[in-house]
Amino acid sequence: MTIPAQVGGRVRSWMNRPEMRGVFWIWAAMTAVLVVFSLYVPARLMGPPASPTMHAVENTMTVFTVAASPVAAAVWSVALYSLLAWRHRGSGQPETDGPPIRGNTPVTALWLVLSSLLCVFLLIWGLAAMQSVTAAAAGRVPLQVNVVGQQWLWSFSYPGQGDIETDQLYLPIDQPVVFHVTSKDVVHSFWVVQMGIKIDANPGETTVTNVTPNKLGTFVVRCAELCGLLHADMEAAVHVVSADDFAAWARGRRSPPVESSPPK
């Protein structure tokens, strides 16, 4: 019990120092503010989710931001207290320098332990979130969509629907979709914003990603890789419709156009 007593005594001696109390109270206040901010702001800025994947992304963003709040507050509180209480005033050089903490073993050990625990927690959370999204779509027949990017537009084809092609993406709600993504020229990035999926479109290669849309409406595909002059305009509409509406749309795209008879 000797070591815990020594550690406890050292902690009490630290907290009895006015600068440590000042840093602690700034840290506590900033942590509380950042936690409240993390719970309500980042996910709202990302918009309403249109898939379980995006919902998992927003939850992960919230958890990661909350977990990072005490660390960010610790750095900012030390910097703020240093600027307010330890800055040198006057035109001459400071008489003394502050004590270094580089050789402070307890502080170094505490920082390493807390950082390691935080990294392990974030790793486990991320793996669990990825597994939950994958498991939710397992056992269901996916719709395959081939995606081709080129300067500066997207094109989509449906191998299981008679290889119909379109420049707007149509998806049935609540059905898993697998995207096979490639490029004709330079590297693009296929990003369905509200569904939380993003993957590179590489020339000569095919990358694969998947999602299950769960919200009716019209959403956006963007290119997230700087690909040339009109990169900012490389967008396409995503229409999530009911299964019956999707089937009717696919039949209409497969039907040959009706030719009118020439006038007599």
C-alpha positions in Angstrom: 0.0 0.0 0.0 3.1 2.2 0.0 2.9 3.1 -3.7 -0.7 4.2 -3.8 -0.1 6.3 -0.8 2.8 8.0 -2.5 0.8 8.5 -5.6 -2.2 9.9 -3.7 0.1 12.3 -1.8 1.7 13.5 -5.0 -1.8 14.1 -6.6 -2.8 16.1 -3.5 0.3 18.2 -3.6 -0.4 18.9 -7.3 -3.9 20.0 -6.6 -2.8 22.3 -3.8 -0.8 24.3 -6.3 -2.9 27.3 -7.5 -1.9 26.8 -11.2 -3.1 23.2 -11.1 -6.4 24.2 -9.6 -6.8 26.9 -12.3 -6.1 24.4 -15.1 -8.4 21.9 -13.5 -11.4 24.2 -13.3 -10.8 25.5 -16.9 -10.6 21.8 -18.0 -13.8 20.8 -16.2 -15.8 23.7 -17.7 -14.4 23.2 -21.3 -15.1 19.5 -21.0 -18.7 20.0 -20.1 -19.2 22.5 -23.0 -17.5 20.2 -25.5 -19.5 17.2 -24.4 -22.8 19.1 -24.8 -21.6 20.4 -28.2 -20.6 16.8 -29.3 -24.0 15.3 -28.4 -26.0 17.7 -30.4 -24.0 19.5 -33.1 -21.8 17.2 -35.3 -24.5 14.7 -36.2 -27.0 17.4 -37.0 -24.6 19.1 -39.4 -24.4 15.8 -41.3 -28.1 15.9 -42.1 -30.8 13.2 -41.7 -29.5 9.7 -42.4 -30.9 7.8 -45.4 -29.4 4.4 -44.5 -28.3 2.3 -41.5 -24.7 3.0 -42.6 -25.2 6.8 -42.3 -26.9 6.3 -39.0 -23.9 4.3 -37.8 -21.6 7.0 -39.1 -23.4 9.7 -37.2 -23.4 7.7 -34.0 -19.7 7.0 -34.4 -19.0 10.7 -35.0 -20.9 11.6 -31.8 -19.2 8.9 -29.7 -15.7 9.8 -31.0 -16.3 13.5 -30.5 -17.5 13.0 -26.9 -14.5 10.7 -26.2 -12.1 13.3 -27.6 -13.6 16.2 -25.6 -11.6 15.7 -22.3 -8.4 15.4 -24.3 -9.0 18.5 -26.3 -10.1 20.4 -23.2 -6.9 19.4 -21.4 -4.7 20.8 -24.2 -6.8 24.0 -24.5 -7.0 24.6 -20.8 -3.2 24.4 -20.4 -2.7 26.7 -23.3 -5.3 29.1 -22.1 -4.0 29.2 -18.5 -0.5 29.6 -19.9 -1.5 32.6 -22.0 -3.4 34.3 -19.1 -1.4 33.5 -16.0 2.2 32.6 -17.2 2.8 35.1 -19.9 5.7 37.5 -19.4 4.9 41.2 -19.2 7.4 43.9 -19.9 10.0 44.6 -22.5 12.9 42.6 -20.9 13.5 38.9 -21.1 11.9 36.5 -18.6 14.0 35.9 -15.5 13.1 32.2 -15.3 11.5 29.5 -17.3 8.7 27.2 -16.2 9.5 23.8 -14.9 9.6 21.1 -17.6 7.2 18.2 -17.5 9.2 16.1 -20.0 10.9 14.1 -17.2 7.8 13.9 -15.0 7.2 10.1 -14.9 3.7 10.1 -13.4 2.4 12.7 -15.9 3.9 10.8 -18.8 2.6 7.4 -17.6 -0.9 8.8 -17.0 -1.0 10.3 -20.5 0.2 7.1 -22.2 -2.3 4.9 -20.2 -5.3 7.2 -20.9 -4.4 7.6 -24.6 -4.0 3.8 -25.0 -7.3 3.1 -23.4 -9.0 5.7 -25.6 -7.5 4.3 -28.7 -8.6 0.7 -27.8 -12.1 1.9 -27.0 -12.4 3.7 -30.4 -11.1 0.7 -32.3 -13.5 -1.7 -30.6 -16.4 0.7 -31.3 -15.5 1.1 -34.9 -15.2 -2.6 -35.5 -18.5 -3.3 -33.8 -20.3 -0.6 -35.8 -19.0 -2.0 -39.1 -20.0 -5.5 -38.0 -23.6 -4.4 -37.1 -24.1 -2.7 -40.5 -22.8 -5.8 -42.4 -24.9 -8.2 -40.3 -28.1 -6.2 -40.9 -27.8 -6.7 -44.7 -26.7 -10.4 -44.5 -29.0 -13.1 -46.0 -30.8 -10.8 -48.4 -30.4 -10.8 -52.2 -28.7 -7.5 -53.1 -29.3 -5.3 -56.2 -26.1 -4.9 -58.2 -25.4 -1.5 -59.7 -22.4 -0.8 -61.9 -21.1 2.7 -61.4 -18.7 4.4 -63.9 -17.2 7.8 -63.3 -15.6 10.0 -66.0 -14.9 13.7 -66.4 -17.4 15.0 -65.3 -20.4 12.7 -64.9 -21.6 9.5 -63.4 -23.4 6.7 -65.3 -25.2 3.7 -63.8 -26.1 0.3 -65.2 -28.2 -2.6 -63.7 -26.9 -6.1 -64.8 -29.9 -7.8 -63.1 -32.4 -5.6 -64.9 -31.4 -6.2 -68.5 -28.3 -4.0 -68.3 -30.3 -0.8 -68.5 -28.3 2.4 -68.2 -29.1 5.8 -66.8 -27.4 9.0 -65.6 -29.6 9.1 -62.5 -29.5 6.5 -59.8 -32.7 4.7 -58.9 -32.8 2.4 -55.8 -35.6 0.4 -54.1 -36.1 1.2 -50.5 -35.1 -1.4 -47.8 -33.2 -3.6 -50.3 -29.4 -4.1 -50.0 -27.5 -2.6 -52.9 -23.9 -3.5 -54.0 -22.1 -1.0 -56.1 -19.2 -2.0 -58.4 -17.4 1.2 -59.1 -14.8 2.1 -61.7 -13.5 5.0 -63.8 -12.9 5.7 -67.5 -10.2 8.3 -67.1 -8.8 9.7 -63.7 -9.4 8.8 -60.1 -12.9 9.9 -58.9 -14.6 9.2 -55.6 -18.2 7.8 -55.5 -19.9 9.5 -52.5 -23.6 9.1 -51.7 -23.7 11.8 -49.2 -26.9 11.1 -47.2 -26.2 7.3 -47.2 -22.7 7.5 -45.7 -20.8 5.5 -48.4 -17.7 6.7 -50.2 -15.3 4.7 -52.3 -12.7 5.6 -54.9 -13.4 5.0 -58.6 -10.1 4.0 -60.1 -9.4 3.6 -63.8 -8.8 -0.1 -64.8 -9.9 -1.3 -61.3 -13.3 -2.2 -59.7 -14.0 -1.3 -56.1 -17.0 -2.5 -54.2 -19.2 -1.0 -51.5 -22.8 -1.6 -50.3 -25.7 0.1 -48.6 -29.3 -0.4 -47.7 -31.5 2.7 -48.4 -34.2 3.1 -45.8 -35.7 6.5 -46.6 -37.7 7.6 -49.6 -36.6 10.7 -51.4 -34.1 12.3 -53.7 -30.5 12.4 -52.6 -27.1 13.3 -54.1 -24.1 11.5 -55.5 -20.9 13.7 -55.5 -17.3 13.2 -56.5 -15.1 13.5 -53.4 -11.8 13.4 -55.3 -10.4 16.4 -57.1 -10.7 15.3 -60.7 -10.3 18.3 -62.9 -11.8 21.6 -63.9 -15.5 20.7 -63.4 -15.0 18.5 -60.4 -17.5 20.6 -58.3 -20.2 19.9 -60.9 -19.8 16.2 -60.9 -23.1 15.3 -59.3 -26.0 12.9 -59.9 -29.4 12.5 -58.4 -30.3 9.4 -56.3 -34.0 8.5 -56.2 -35.1 6.0 -53.5 -38.5 4.7 -54.4 -40.8 1.9 -53.4 -40.2 -1.6 -54.7 -43.2 -1.4 -57.0 -42.1 2.0 -58.4 -38.6 0.7 -59.0 -39.9 -2.4 -60.8 -42.1 -0.1 -63.0 -39.2 2.2 -63.7 -37.0 -0.7 -64.7 -39.7 -2.1 -67.0 -40.1 1.2 -68.7 -36.3 1.5 -69.3 -36.2 -2.0 -70.8 -39.2 -1.4 -73.1 -38.2 -0.4 -76.6 -39.5 3.0 -77.7 -42.8 2.9 -79.7 -42.1 4.1 -83.3 -44.8 6.2 -84.8 -46.0 5.2 -88.4 -45.0 7.7 -91.1 -47.7 9.9 -92.4 -49.4 8.8 -95.6 
